[in-house]
Amino acid sequence: MEQNKIKRIYDFSRKPAHRNYTVSDLKALKKTKLKLTMCNPANKEEIKACVDAGVDLFVIGPRSIEELRSVAPTHFTGVGTPWAQLDSHEDIMRHAFNAMRKGADMYYTLRSYDVMEKLSKEGIPVHSHIGLIPTFSHYCGGLRGWGRDAKEAMEIFKTLKRMEDAGVFAVEAECIAEEVLEVINDKTSIVTFSLGSGMAGDVIMSFVADICGEDSEEKKPPKHAYAFGDVGRLHKQIHEERVTALNKFCSEVSAGNFPYPQTNISMHKGEKNKLLEAIDKWKPVHQ
């Protein structure tokens, strides 16, 4: 990945900060052929791995932003709304402002166009979602590809333009036919994050677990979940090694062999006899 110059900025809480990419930089991507990468690290170890590997952008859960900033202080990072946990528009606004104050650079929401517009009018870069939205998969016949016919593709385009009118800055384009994103990406000012939607997105996104080959909660991982590694195998080996070690511990204790002499602490020479003599002479003060 081409090295980007770190920019000096003031963050949402008006504190001096630095970022590898700004909102302006990402909007300008649409005029270039540069492709950035985006991942969703879930903990400090994954954040560090993403930084070391050269991933450009992050999107994370709301509880992780402070931890992320301790490891990746300059990476452009979006924070998501905890779905179905915020009842009112006021709750969402409060949550968004809090996330931005803690160091987020954009705010992800699946809520109404009204919410998107309110957030945008307050100067918060809004990140939303088109195509397959797993949260709403119950309403569209399950997890599937989107835009495979012209009628549905047109509905995706209309949704994108409606979001544009609401002031949305970026969208995750998930599992959309690649031809659709190729066509509509040039017809919007919105920055697109392609997740299983082909090469036309401004940013290519994938999940850390999928990239690294983690064990999946799905029996059949989604088509876009390409594994570049096999961390799941390593986790299995670690689990098996733990079980082996713990089993041996239990067996040795049951057999009366553990603790081993080399793991114990001994009194100085002659001190045990002194202790026995002291105990024999000892008389309780209170009867």
N, C-alpha and C positions, 0 to 999 in steps of 0.2 A: 504493500500500500504506500502510495506517495505520502511523504512526510508533510503534515500541515503545520503551518506556523501557529504557535500558541498566541491567542489573543488576550489582551488585558480588557477586563470588563468590570462592571459593578453588578453583583447579583441582585435578586429580587428584594433582598433586605438591605440593599445599598451598601454592601460590603465589597471591598476590592477583591477580585478573583481573577482566575485565568481559565480559558476554555480552549480545547483543541478545535471546536467548531462552534459557531454562533448560529442563531436563527437565520441571519442574513446569508451566512455561508451555505447553509442547507438549501435555502431557496435558490441560490445561484447554481446549485448542482444541476438544475434542469437545463441549463445552457451548456453543460459539459458532458463528457462521456465518462467522467470519473464515477466509480461505484464504491460507495462506502459500505462498511459492515456494521451490523447491529446484533447484539445478543442480550439475554436476560439473566445475568448472573444472580444466583439466589443467596449466596453467602460470601464471606470474606475470601475464602479459598478460591471460589469461582471468579470473583472480581479480580483477584490478583492474577489468576491464570489468563483472563481476558485481556488485562492490561499488558502482561508479558507477551501475549501472542499478537498484539497489535490490533485488536478489535477497536473500531472507531467510536461507536455510539452504544449507549446502554439504555434499557428500559427495565425498571425494577419495581418491586412492591413498595408500598408506602412506608413500611417499617425499616427499610434497608438504606434509605438515603444518607443518613448520618454515617453509617458504617461504610457505605460506598465512598463518601467524600474523604474518609480517613485513609483510604487506599488509592482512590482515583480522583484526586481533587480537581483535575482539569478536564475530565471527559464529559462531553455533552450527554445528559441523562434525563430521561423522562420517568415520571412516577405515575402509577395508575390509581384509579378510584377503587376502593374495596367494594366490589359489586354487591348490591342488595343490603349493604350495611349502613348506607346513608339515605335517610328517608326523604328529606326535603332539599330544595334548592339551596337553602341557607346552609345546611350541613355540608353540601358539596362545595360551596364557595369557601366555607371555613376550612375544610380539609385541603382544598387546592391552595389557598393562601399559605397554610401551614407548611405544605410540602415545598412550595416555592421558596419560602423563607429559609427552609433548611438546606436549600441548595439544588432543588430540581430546576431543570431548564425548560421542561414542557410537562403538560398534565394530560393524562389519558382518561377519556370518559366515553362510555357507551350511551349516556343519557340523552335526553331530548335535544332537538335543535335549539330550543330556548336556553338550555343549560350551556350548550356550546357557545352560543352568542353572548351570554352573560359573562362567561369566563374570558372570551376573546376581548370584549369591551373593557375588561379590567386589566388588559395587557398581559394575560396569561396565554402563552402559546399552547393551543389545544391540539391534542392528538386523539384521533378517533379510529374507526374501523369500518372497512367495507368488505364485501364478499362473505365468506364463511365466518360467522361469529359463533363460536362454540356455545356461548351462554344462551343463544337463541336457537340452537339447532333443533330443539323440540318443535319449533314452529315451522320449520322448513323441510321436514322429512328426514332429519338426522344429519350426521356429518357427511358432507359431500362437496364436490367441486361446484363452483359457481360460474355463470356466464358462458355455458357451453352452447347456448343458442342465442340468437341476436336479440330476442325479446328480453330475456333476463339480463343480457349484457347491457342493454339500453337502460334498464332499471338501475343497474350499478352506476352507470354514468350519471343518471339523474340524481341519485343519492349523493354522489361525489360533488356535483355542482351545487346541490342544496347545502352541503357542508361548507363549500367554498363561500356561499352567500352568508353563512353563519359565522364566518371568520376562522374556520378551522385551518390550522397550520400544516398538519401532517396526518396521514392515515396509514394504518396497517392494512395492506391489501392481501387478504388471506385466501389461498386456494381458489384464485380466479384464473380462468383460462388465460394463458399467456398472451394470446392475440388481443384479448380485451384490454389488458393493462398496457400493452404496446400502443393501442389506439388512443386510449383515454388519457394516458400520462402526459401527452403533448398538448392536451386540451384543458389543462387545469394548472393553477398556480400552487396547488397543494403538493407538498413533498410526499412521495409514496415510498412506503417500506414494504417491499415484496417478500411475503412469506408463502412460498409455494406457488407463486404467481409469475414465474419467469424472470427474465433478465431486464425487462423494461423499467422496473422500479428504480427510483433514484438511490435507494438504499436496499441492500440485500440483507434480509433478516433471517435468523434461525435461532432455535432454542439451544442453550448450552447442553442440556441433557441429550438432545437429538444429535448434535454435532459430536459429542464425546462418546456416544454409544452407551449411555446409561440404561439401566433396566427401565422399561416403560410400563405404565399402568394399563396400557392398551395391549391386548393380545397381538393385534396387528398394528404396528406403528403407521401413522399417516404417510402418504406417498412422499410428501416433501421432507420427511424426517430422515435425511441422509446422514449416516454415521461415518465420520472421518477417523474415529478411534473406537476403542473397545474398553471403556472404563467399567462397564458392567461386569466384564470378566474379572477385572482387578478387584472390584467390590466383592464378587463371589469368592475369589481366592482369599481375601481378607476375612470374610465371614467364616470360611472353612478353617482357616488358621486359628481364628478365635475359638471356634468350637473345639478344635483339637487340643488347644492349650488349656481351656477351661475343663475339658473332660479329664485330662491328665492330672490337673490340680485336684479335682474331686476324688479321683482314684487313689492318688498318693496320700491324701488326707485319710480316706477310708482305710487304707492299708497300714496306717500308722507310720508312714515314712516322712511326711512333711509336717512341720518345717524341717529342712535339712540343717545339719550342723553349721554349714557355712553361712546360713542366713540368720543364725541366732547370735545373741549378745551374751558374753560370759562375764561373771564376776572376776575380779582380780584374785590371784592365787591366795588361798588361805582365808578369803573374806566370807565364804559360805559357812565355814566352821564358826567364825566369829558371830555370824548372824544366828546360827543355831543355838549357840551359847547364850546370846542376848535374849532370844525368845524364851529359852528355858528359865532364865532368871527374871523375866518380866512379870510383873504383877499389875493387874488393872488398878488404876487410881480410883475409879468409881465402881463399887460393887452393886 
